[in-house]
Amino acid sequence: MNTSTLSAATIVGIGESTRFAHETFTLRDTLFRDLVEHHNFRTLAVQDSADVGKALDAYVREGKGSPTEALDNAWRPWRTKEMAATLAWLREFNESHPDDQVTVIGIKPTQAKREDYDAILNAVRAQAPDHLAELAAHLDPIRTAHTVDEHVQRARGTHLGRPFKDHAHDASALLATIPGLDENIRARMALIEEFHNHSVAGRGSFAGEAEVWAASIIDHYERTGRRTVYWDGIAHVSAEATTFGKTAAEGAHASVGSVLREHFGRDYASVAIGFHHGNLGVVDVPPPASDFLDADLGDRGRPVLWLDMRTDPITSPAKMRSISGVYDPDRDAKEYLAIDNVARAFDLLVHIREVTPVGWLP
């Protein structure tokens, strides 16, 4: 492993082509630990809400609770044994470096949590019980998105049909007709409505909100001067705008990494960790189509292959494997990220030949 390509950067984005593989997570974690221990990186930024980031930070810096408790309200892909082990390592590092600790931040605005639904229902049960059944008919289906994303439910055929953002809007309108409710309850409802409006299904797009998320990282750096490692999928850390094969008609979308590259220049470095084939627990992923970059890298036969794009660039367009929660092996040839110039998008490529599943927390 050679991290010299990354060591001079201010911000390093490390992305995986799947969030479900033990080996890709472990390799990203190894890179992160090296940057912390040897290159003075002192912030881990993750794609999650600001309040989740605060919970993770409270554990790693102050020892509040346990790693698994800190992950209770985290986005499902973070609730793994591997992530818990990362947090435990960070806690040990911080205990041994009390004056030079690593902090964790969530790059998304504060989001609704599962307990917000309970608080609203309990308040209406006490204040306006005649409206409880109608309100529950809106809130009960949509709270399931905090366990399985709405767009994933649609892909799996378990979605009940009506868009969750419509249920959230109607619940908010109903709540507005009930007098005497505490403003905290109304604020919780606003968070729920915002959560569903800004979800993948609510936006109708797999593209994230790149400018908002990148601004969190930029603001944190400008306030603290802390060099930051940003963890996400390869589509988000890419230093160039990206296009998904299955949504090619939408055109290229700005990525968090492209916004960071524009702001920091070459002081933003990006890493893509991909794989050739393997078992992800929920699905077996076959070898990629022959026109995928992953096929070429996998054919080189190495268990782990490292390619420095600054010294040995791949400047041609490429299809790179990208597997989300709606992945279907029957559509494998369309599950890709389209990159116009690999060397402009990523500074370092790491390719793993075969992967196995992450260990999910309950």
Secondary structure, 3 states (H helix, E strand, C coil): CCCHHHHCCCEEEEEECECCEHHHHHHHHHHHHHHHHHHCCCEEEEEEEHHHHHHHHHHHHHCCCCHHHHCCCCCHHHCEHHHHHHHHHHHHHHHHCCCCCCEEEEEECCCCCHHHHHHHHHHHHHHCHHHHHHHHHHHHHHHHHHCCCHHHHHHHCCCCCCCHHHHHHHHHHHHHCCCCCCHHHHHHHHHHHHHHHCCHHHHCCCCCCHHHHHHHHHHHHHHHCCCEEEEEEHHHHCCCCEEEHHHHHHCCECCHHHHHHHHHHHHEEEEEEEEEEEECCCCEECCCCCCEHHHHHHCCCCCEEEEECCCCCCCCCEEEECECCCCCHHHHHHCEEEECCHHHHCCEEEEEEEECECCECC
